[in-house]
Amino acid sequence: MTVKECEERITQLDSSLGELRGEVAAIKVGCQEMSTRLGFMEKQMTGITNILLRLEALAFSGQDRGKGTTSSSFDSPKVSIPLLDHGTSSLGSSGISSSVETHDSMLKKIDMPVFDGRLPFAWISRAERFFRLVNCNTDEEKLDIVSLSLAGDCLTWYKEELPKSYFTNWLEFKKVSLLDLHQSRVNLEQK
């Protein structure tokens, strides 16, 4: 290569490098904008979830006041799993005596709500909160617990659905149950 060809090549590389720098800067700006939008969307979703929970609580309280004998899924039986209170463990003589004194309070009872078909989104929200509290991380554990916490129409639906397609994960169970149970409610309302 001649000196002139080398200079031309260097000039081309410089311009290409300048273009790349401009593109990288544009990508950084785009990433920052997306991060800001995602943060905003997360705040909105949290707000929407809180509003839905309040609305469902109001629906329960309105139902109880209006009919008197209507029971809500909050009042239904619950599946219990004890949770150890790790805050009471300590060493030393005072720690041992306080541990003995609080032996009865060491196990806290956390209830898995029983699902009877009413307010499915509220039940799913409470079930997921329950799974987080008891550190239930695998889909198999979640589905085992859920199978014990169904009642009424939901239990009947589950028994009918199980032979057709065994649920392989929690997300699939939520999708299928919401679709099927919502459709059956719509059909009942149309009759």
C-alpha positions in Angstrom: 0.0 0.0 0.0 1.1 3.5 -0.7 1.1 6.3 1.8 -1.8 7.9 0.0 -3.9 4.7 0.2 -3.0 4.3 3.9 -4.2 7.9 4.6 -7.5 7.3 2.7 -8.0 4.1 4.6 -7.4 5.9 7.9 -9.8 8.6 6.9 -12.5 6.0 6.1 -11.9 4.3 9.5 -12.1 7.6 11.3 -15.4 8.4 9.7 -16.7 4.9 10.4 -15.6 5.2 14.0 -17.4 8.6 14.3 -20.6 7.0 13.0 -20.3 4.1 15.5 -19.8 6.6 18.3 -23.0 8.4 17.3 -24.9 5.2 17.1 -23.7 4.1 20.5 -24.7 7.4 22.0 -28.2 7.1 20.5 -28.5 3.6 21.9 -27.5 4.9 25.4 -30.2 7.6 25.2 -32.7 5.0 24.1 -31.8 2.7 26.9 -32.1 5.5 29.5 -35.6 6.5 28.1 -36.7 2.8 28.2 -35.5 2.5 31.8 -37.4 5.6 32.8 -40.6 4.3 31.0 -40.2 0.9 32.7 -39.9 2.5 36.1 -43.0 4.6 35.4 -44.9 1.5 34.2 -43.9 -0.4 37.3 -45.2 2.4 39.5 -48.5 2.4 37.5 -48.9 -1.3 37.8 -48.3 -1.2 41.6 -51.0 1.5 41.8 -53.4 -0.5 39.7 -52.9 -3.5 41.8 -53.5 -1.6 45.0 -56.7 -0.1 43.5 -57.9 -3.5 42.4 -57.3 -4.9 45.9 -59.2 -2.0 47.5 -62.1 -2.4 45.0 -62.3 -6.1 45.7 -62.3 -5.4 49.5 -65.1 -2.9 49.0 -67.0 -5.4 47.0 -66.7 -7.9 49.8 -67.8 -5.4 52.4 -70.7 -4.2 50.2 -71.7 -7.8 49.7 -71.6 -8.6 53.4 -73.6 -5.5 54.3 -76.2 -5.9 51.5 -77.1 -9.5 51.9 -76.1 -10.4 55.5 -75.7 -14.1 54.8 -73.3 -13.9 51.9 -69.9 -15.3 52.7 -66.8 -14.2 50.9 -63.7 -16.1 49.9 -62.0 -14.3 52.8 -64.3 -16.1 55.2 -63.8 -19.5 53.6 -61.6 -22.2 55.2 -57.9 -21.8 54.8 -55.0 -24.2 54.2 -52.4 -23.5 56.8 -48.6 -23.9 56.7 -46.6 -23.0 59.8 -43.8 -20.5 59.4 -40.9 -20.3 61.8 -40.3 -16.9 63.3 -36.5 -16.6 63.0 -36.5 -13.4 65.0 -36.6 -15.3 68.3 -33.4 -17.2 67.9 -30.4 -16.0 69.9 -27.5 -17.4 72.0 -26.6 -16.9 75.6 -28.5 -17.5 78.8 -30.9 -14.6 78.3 -31.5 -15.7 74.7 -32.3 -19.3 75.8 -34.8 -18.1 78.5 -36.5 -15.7 76.1 -36.6 -18.5 73.5 -38.3 -20.8 76.0 -40.7 -18.0 77.0 -41.7 -17.4 73.4 -41.9 -21.0 72.4 -45.6 -20.8 71.8 -45.2 -17.8 69.5 -42.4 -19.3 67.4 -44.8 -20.8 64.9 -46.9 -18.4 63.1 -49.8 -19.6 61.1 -50.1 -18.4 57.5 -53.2 -19.3 55.7 -53.5 -20.1 52.0 -56.9 -18.8 50.9 -59.4 -21.3 49.5 -60.6 -20.5 46.0 -64.3 -21.0 45.3 -64.4 -19.2 41.9 -65.3 -15.7 43.1 -62.9 -12.8 42.5 -60.2 -14.9 40.8 -57.7 -12.0 40.4 -57.8 -11.3 44.2 -57.3 -15.0 45.0 -54.3 -15.3 42.6 -52.8 -12.2 44.2 -53.2 -13.6 47.7 -51.9 -17.0 46.6 -48.8 -15.5 45.1 -48.2 -13.4 48.3 -48.6 -16.7 50.2 -46.1 -18.4 48.0 -43.6 -15.6 48.6 -44.1 -15.7 52.4 -43.5 -19.5 52.7 -40.7 -19.5 50.1 -42.6 -21.8 47.8 -40.5 -21.4 44.6 -41.1 -24.4 42.4 -44.2 -24.8 40.2 -44.7 -28.3 41.6 -45.0 -27.1 45.2 -47.3 -24.3 44.1 -49.6 -26.7 42.2 -49.7 -29.1 45.1 -50.8 -26.4 47.5 -53.3 -25.0 45.0 -54.9 -28.4 44.5 -55.6 -28.5 48.3 -57.1 -25.0 48.4 -59.9 -25.3 45.8 -63.6 -25.6 46.8 -67.0 -25.7 45.3 -67.2 -25.1 41.5 -63.4 -24.6 41.3 -62.8 -28.0 42.8 -65.3 -29.6 40.4 -63.7 -27.8 37.5 -60.2 -28.9 38.6 -61.2 -32.6 38.9 -62.7 -32.4 35.4 -59.7 -30.6 33.9 -57.0 -32.8 35.5 -57.5 -35.8 33.3 -57.6 -33.7 30.1 -54.3 -31.9 30.7 -52.1 -32.0 33.8 -51.0 -28.5 34.7 -47.2 -28.3 34.4 -46.7 -24.9 35.9 -48.3 -22.2 38.0 -48.6 -19.8 35.0 -50.4 -22.4 32.9 -52.8 -23.1 35.8 -53.6 -19.4 36.1 -54.2 -18.9 32.4 -56.4 -22.0 32.0 -58.4 -21.5 35.2 -59.0 -17.8 34.5 -60.2 -18.5 30.9 -62.4 -21.5 31.8 -63.9 -20.1 35.0 -64.6 -16.7 33.4 -66.3 -18.4 30.4 -68.4 -20.6 32.7 -69.5 -17.5 34.6 -70.4 -15.7 31.4 -72.4 -18.7 30.3 -74.3 -18.7 33.6 -75.0 -15.0 33.4 -76.4 -15.4 29.8 -78.9 -18.1 31.0 
